[in-house]
Amino acid sequence: MFLRYVFPPHPVGFIPKEKLRGYVDGINPVSGKPLMPEMVEALTKPLTEEEKNPVIEKRPKRPRLLPPDTEENLYRLFIENGWTDGNPIILPTEERVAEMLTGTDRDPQEVIGRMSVTTHQERLEYTVEKVAVIAVMAGCRPEHLPVLLAIAATEIPAFPSSTTSFSSMIMVNGPIRHEIGMNCGLAALSPFNYANSVIGRAWTLMSINFGDARPGDTFMHSLGHPINYNNLCHAENEEDSAFEPYHVEKGFKPEESTVTLFRGWNYNGINLGPAKAMAEALKRQSSMGRAGTFIMDPLVSAHLKDEGFKTKEELRQYIAKEAETFPQMINFIVVGGQTNPMWALTDYTPSITVSIDEWIPKTGIKKDEKPIRMPQPVLCKDGICGI
């Protein structure tokens, strides 16, 4: 669509009413004309022939391959073109991408989605092969590719082009968590797990390259967000939770593998206390309309069961009533190593939960002969830690 735009000065949030009134009575900072007459004209003036027959702008496709060069020059090229997150990457050579593609049976040229971080740009198309390129850049192995393809197929970027500094979260459920060595226990949200790190980073690189995120053009976060680097990527601790797994709650079978994407603003610190304390914390949370996802250690879920909450739904109804909000705006996920009954309140809300299984090869997850695994944390159960 060819839209007529009229621009007031910016920002408009938390600005005194008198100043906002001045915006209305004042000048469009882009055109230099009075704002309101220009708005009335935009709404009432007949469409021009150009507006009736808009030309759809198509950006030129990027070449599939870059000319050969030294590793140092190519690495510099990726950085200077804004194709990375600024951290070191693995250069996606043809050989490395071909190896990555062994992680799925799907046709490399199959188009699986289109993405944009903003609404005013063409949504760029991407294939299975392009996701494999991103996977190589992020440091992934073929075993991680099914998770990344499931994420890519949602067409959801890790961050939108809002002036608000949004962030995201990735959570994996089901058997694939253990197959690819994801961490759902001790230090699951810390930088001590290979799979959590590279999967989380790959979504950011997809958003930069497929979503075409460019600061000042398509990406307008005022402060930005450090969580954008890894997107709080983790798996849920289904085995130690006193409640049913998140994906089962959403209608999937326990033996299915899924990935859930969340979006919000804040990860509001670590807390202690029973259900009443959780409700009080949510009531104090003003952002996102008192929506919240509680990330709780398995010990917390056990204590809540002891309080009398047999299901997540009973807990949700109680907290919603106490916090004066809607039950459907509250979610619970269980992550952690049982060293302390702590929980974190976030204002993240779930965007989508999708199956990973359709992206897994018929012969099963493609693993290296010796899969790459970081040291496993010491398990802590039954009140015995570090032994």
Order of alpha helices (4+ residues) and beta strands (2+ residues): alpha-alpha-alpha-alpha-alpha-beta-beta-alpha-alpha-beta-alpha-alpha-beta-alpha-beta-beta-alpha-beta-alpha-alpha-beta-beta-beta
